[in-house]
Amino acid sequence: MARKTDQQCAQQAVAAAVVGGTKNGTKTAMNVTMTRDEMRRAQAYLASGKPVTGR
């Protein structure tokens, strides 16, 4: 399985936040779909201010 890019991890985190709706729902969605490493990378990518959309 190919490793996700940092941007893909960030996109997945944003999607989990949309689907989760609440803080607890988001936390559950992220725990089910992402590894700790992916969560860390998503957080760093989002903090950097880079765009999450596009290629």
C-alpha positions in Angstrom: 0.0 0.0 0.0 1.4 3.4 -1.0 2.1 6.0 1.7 -0.3 9.0 1.7 1.1 12.4 1.0 0.9 15.0 3.7 -1.8 16.8 1.6 -3.9 13.6 1.4 -3.7 13.2 5.2 -4.9 16.8 5.6 -7.7 16.3 3.2 -8.7 13.2 5.1 -8.7 15.1 8.4 -10.9 17.8 6.9 -13.3 15.2 5.6 -13.4 13.6 9.1 -14.2 16.9 10.6 -17.1 17.5 8.2 -18.5 14.0 8.6 -18.0 14.0 12.4 -19.9 17.2 13.0 -19.0 17.5 16.6 -15.6 17.3 18.4 -16.3 13.8 19.6 -17.6 12.7 16.2 -14.6 14.1 14.5 -12.3 12.3 17.0 -14.0 9.0 16.4 -13.9 9.4 12.6 -10.2 10.2 12.7 -9.3 7.3 15.0 -11.1 4.8 12.8 -9.7 6.0 9.5 -6.2 7.4 10.3 -3.0 6.3 11.9 -1.3 8.5 14.5 1.5 9.3 12.0 -1.1 10.4 9.5 -2.9 12.6 12.1 0.5 14.2 13.0 1.3 14.9 9.4 -2.2 16.3 8.7 -1.9 18.6 11.7 1.5 19.9 10.5 0.3 20.4 7.0 -2.9 22.3 8.1 -0.8 24.5 10.4 1.6 25.4 7.5 -1.2 27.2 5.7 -0.8 25.3 2.4 -3.9 24.7 0.4 -5.7 21.5 1.0 -7.5 21.4 -2.3 -6.2 20.9 -5.8 -3.2 19.0 -7.0 
